[in-house]
Amino acid sequence: CLPANQERFANGKLVTVQFHPSAQVVMTAGHDRSVSLFQVDGVRNPKIQSIYLESFPIYKARFSVDGEQVIATGTHHSLFFVYDMIAGSIIPIPKVQGVEEKFLRNFELSPDGSFMLLIGTSGYLHLLSMKTKEPISTMKVNGRCTASAFTPDSSKIYSYSKEGEVFIWDVRSRKCLHKFEDEGSLEGKCIAISKNNQYVACGSSSGVVNLYTTDACLKENHPKPVKAIMNLVTSATCVTFNPTTEILAVASRDTDEAVKLV
């Protein structure tokens, strides 16, 4: 296949590559302060458009679940941008009320399209309404939260701390239902839940990815992994399941070509 973004390669590091939820479109975003959309036809992959966010190197960008918006956070900013693709407008969200954070970088969107979770510093997790981008509630983990994931039905959030603990929250009540320790984790880096809600994958700084059943995660404080994936030698910085839960992709951004499919 041709490079998806061949009509506009980025001038800096790419941080996001994501397919649109319903159209044959791929988005790229990166440190060159731009978000680009390409029509994926496999022949020419024409560029649809690029938007440029001045002095805003992008840390992460995501399509909304309905595919009508792009949310983008920066590397050193407390504001984030919403790009409304229907109206063609770029809306800055300068200050989220009640969220005292110097930088807003990492975030997750709930699969049902209702919530946006901002992963703050010092263990704070800010739950926002996706519709209004206004805060609903704040939760806090012990230590620092490095990654979070919604369950496929959007009813729970799994938050992975730098200290290797995983906290499971009820989205409705915002109460902590359970917490467990990720076996052998020196520092938590990334977490993913499979689409059929059967497995949880936790990736740590040692490059080990532990695979658990969700049943064990909800009941035990020290669950045994079904499998420990040892192939990476640098930090596991990305774990993701394919839609049918048959393949787990594990990657490290610390070295070239560090991608494993399990």
URTACOR-V110888 format. One record per pair of residues at least 4 apart in sequence whose C-alpha atoms are under 8 Angstrom apart, sorted by the first residue. I is the first residue (numbers start at 1). GAP is how many residues later the second one is. Records with the same first field share a line. If there is no record, write none. Layout:
# URTACOR-V110888
I = GAP + GAP
This chain:
# URTACOR-V110888
1 = 41
2 = 4 + 40 + 41 + 42 + 43
4 = 22 + 34 + 36 + 38 + 41
5 = 4 + 23 + 33 + 40 + 42
6 = 39
7 = 38 + 39 + 40
8 = 28 + 39
10 = 4 + 19 + 20 + 22
11 = 20 + 21
12 = 18 + 19 + 20
13 = 17 + 18 + 19
14 = 14 + 15 + 16 + 17
15 = 13 + 14 + 15 + 16 + 43 + 44 + 45
16 = 11 + 12 + 13 + 14 + 44 + 45 + 46
17 = 9 + 10 + 11 + 12
18 = 8 + 9 + 10 + 44 + 45
19 = 5 + 6 + 7 + 8
20 = 4 + 5 + 6 + 7 + 43 + 47
21 = 42 + 44 + 45 + 46
22 = 45
24 = 15 + 16 + 17
25 = 12 + 13 + 14 + 15
26 = 11 + 12 + 13 + 14
27 = 8 + 9 + 10 + 11
28 = 7 + 8 + 9
29 = 4 + 5 + 6 + 7 + 29 + 31 + 32
30 = 4 + 5 + 27 + 28 + 29 + 30
31 = 25 + 26 + 27 + 28
32 = 25 + 26
33 = 19 + 20 + 21 + 22 + 23 + 24 + 25
34 = 16 + 17 + 18 + 19 + 23 + 24
35 = 15 + 16 + 17
36 = 11 + 12 + 13 + 14 + 15
37 = 10 + 11 + 12 + 13
38 = 7 + 8 + 9 + 10 + 11
39 = 6 + 7 + 8 + 9
40 = 4 + 5 + 6
41 = 4 + 5
53 = 4
56 = 18 + 19 + 21
57 = 17 + 18
58 = 14 + 15 + 16 + 17
59 = 13 + 14 + 15 + 16 + 46 + 47
60 = 12 + 13 + 14 + 45 + 46
61 = 9 + 10 + 11 + 12
62 = 8 + 9 + 10
63 = 4 + 5 + 6 + 7 + 8
64 = 4 + 5 + 6 + 7 + 45 + 49
65 = 44 + 46 + 47 + 48
66 = 47
68 = 16 + 17 + 18
69 = 13 + 14 + 15 + 16 + 17
70 = 12 + 13 + 14 + 15
71 = 9 + 10 + 11 + 12
72 = 8 + 9 + 10
73 = 4 + 6 + 7 + 8 + 31 + 32 + 33
74 = 4 + 5 + 6 + 30 + 31
75 = 28 + 29 + 30
76 = 27 + 28 + 29
77 = 25 + 26 + 27 + 28
78 = 16 + 17 + 23 + 24 + 25 + 26
79 = 13 + 14 + 15 + 16 + 17 + 24 + 25
80 = 12 + 13 + 14 + 24
81 = 9 + 10 + 11 + 12
82 = 8 + 9 + 10 + 11
83 = 5 + 6 + 7 + 8
84 = 4 + 5 + 6 + 7
85 = 4
95 = 4
96 = 37 + 38 + 39
97 = 37 + 38
98 = 37
99 = 27 + 36
101 = 19 + 20
103 = 17
104 = 14 + 15 + 16
105 = 13 + 14 + 15
106 = 12 + 13 + 14 + 41
107 = 9 + 10 + 11 + 12
108 = 8 + 9 + 10 + 40 + 41 + 42
109 = 4 + 5 + 6 + 7 + 8 + 41
110 = 4 + 5 + 6 + 7 + 40 + 44
111 = 39 + 40 + 41 + 42 + 43
112 = 41 + 42
113 = 17
114 = 15 + 16 + 17
115 = 12 + 13 + 14 + 15 + 16
116 = 11 + 12 + 13 + 14 + 17
117 = 8 + 9 + 10 + 11
118 = 7 + 8 + 9 + 10
119 = 4 + 5 + 6 + 7 + 26 + 27 + 28 + 29
120 = 4 + 5 + 6 + 25
121 = 23 + 24
122 = 21 + 22 + 23
123 = 17 + 18 + 19 + 20 + 21 + 22 + 38
124 = 14 + 15 + 16 + 17 + 20 + 21
125 = 13 + 14 + 15 + 16 + 20
126 = 9 + 10 + 11 + 12 + 13
127 = 8 + 9 + 10 + 11 + 12
128 = 4 + 5 + 6 + 7 + 8 + 9
129 = 4 + 5 + 6 + 7
130 = 4
137 = 37
138 = 36
139 = 35
141 = 4 + 18 + 20 + 26
142 = 19
143 = 18 + 19 + 20
144 = 17 + 18 + 19
145 = 14 + 15 + 16 + 17
146 = 13 + 14 + 15 + 16 + 42 + 43 + 44
147 = 12 + 13 + 14 + 41 + 42 + 43 + 44
148 = 9 + 10 + 11 + 12 + 42 + 43
149 = 8 + 9 + 10 + 42 + 43 + 44
150 = 4 + 5 + 6 + 7 + 8 + 43
151 = 4 + 5 + 6 + 7 + 42 + 44 + 46
152 = 41 + 42 + 43 + 44 + 45
154 = 17
155 = 15 + 16 + 17
156 = 12 + 13 + 14 + 15
157 = 10 + 11 + 12 + 13 + 14
158 = 8 + 9 + 10 + 11 + 33
159 = 7 + 8 + 9 + 10
160 = 4 + 5 + 6 + 7 + 28 + 29 + 30 + 31
161 = 4 + 5 + 6 + 26 + 27
162 = 24 + 25 + 26 + 27
163 = 22 + 23 + 24 + 25
164 = 17 + 18 + 19 + 21 + 22 + 23 + 24 + 40
165 = 14 + 15 + 16 + 17 + 23
166 = 13 + 14 + 15 + 16
167 = 9 + 10 + 11 + 12 + 13
168 = 8 + 9 + 10 + 11 + 50
169 = 5 + 6 + 7 + 8 + 9
170 = 4 + 5 + 6 + 7
171 = 4
177 = 41
178 = 40 + 41
179 = 38 + 39 + 42
180 = 37 + 40 + 41 + 42 + 43
181 = 40 + 41 + 42
182 = 20 + 28 + 40 + 41
183 = 27 + 39 + 40 + 41 + 42
185 = 19 + 20 + 21
186 = 18 + 19 + 20
187 = 17 + 18 + 19
188 = 14 + 15 + 16 + 17
189 = 13 + 14 + 15 + 16 + 46 + 47 + 48 + 49
190 = 12 + 13 + 14 + 46 + 47 + 48 + 49
191 = 9 + 10 + 11 + 12 + 47 + 48
192 = 8 + 9 + 10 + 47 + 48 + 49
193 = 4 + 5 + 6 + 7 + 8 + 47 + 48
194 = 4 + 5 + 6 + 46 + 47 + 48 + 49 + 51
195 = 46 + 47 + 48 + 49 + 50
196 = 48 + 49
197 = 17
198 = 15 + 16 + 17
199 = 12 + 13 + 14 + 15
200 = 11 + 12 + 13 + 14 + 17
201 = 8 + 9 + 10 + 11 + 38
202 = 7 + 8 + 9 + 37
203 = 4 + 5 + 6 + 7 + 32 + 33 + 34 + 35 + 36
204 = 4 + 5 + 31 + 32 + 33
205 = 29 + 30 + 31 + 32
206 = 27 + 28 + 29 + 30
207 = 23 + 24 + 25 + 26 + 27 + 28 + 29 + 45
208 = 20 + 21 + 22 + 23 + 24 + 27 + 28
209 = 19 + 20 + 21 + 27 + 41
210 = 15 + 16 + 17 + 18 + 19
211 = 14 + 15 + 16 + 17 + 18
212 = 4 + 5 + 11 + 12 + 13 + 14 + 15
213 = 4 + 12 + 13
214 = 4
215 = 4
216 = 4 + 7 + 8
217 = 4 + 6
231 = 29
232 = 4 + 19 + 20 + 26 + 28
234 = 18 + 20 + 21
235 = 17 + 18 + 19
236 = 14 + 15 + 16 + 17
237 = 13 + 14 + 15 + 16
238 = 11 + 12 + 13 + 14
239 = 9 + 10 + 11 + 12
240 = 8 + 9 + 10
241 = 4 + 5 + 6 + 7 + 8
242 = 4 + 5 + 6 + 7
247 = 14 + 15
248 = 13 + 14
249 = 10 + 11 + 12 + 13
250 = 9 + 10 + 11 + 12
251 = 7 + 8 + 9
252 = 6 + 7
253 = 5
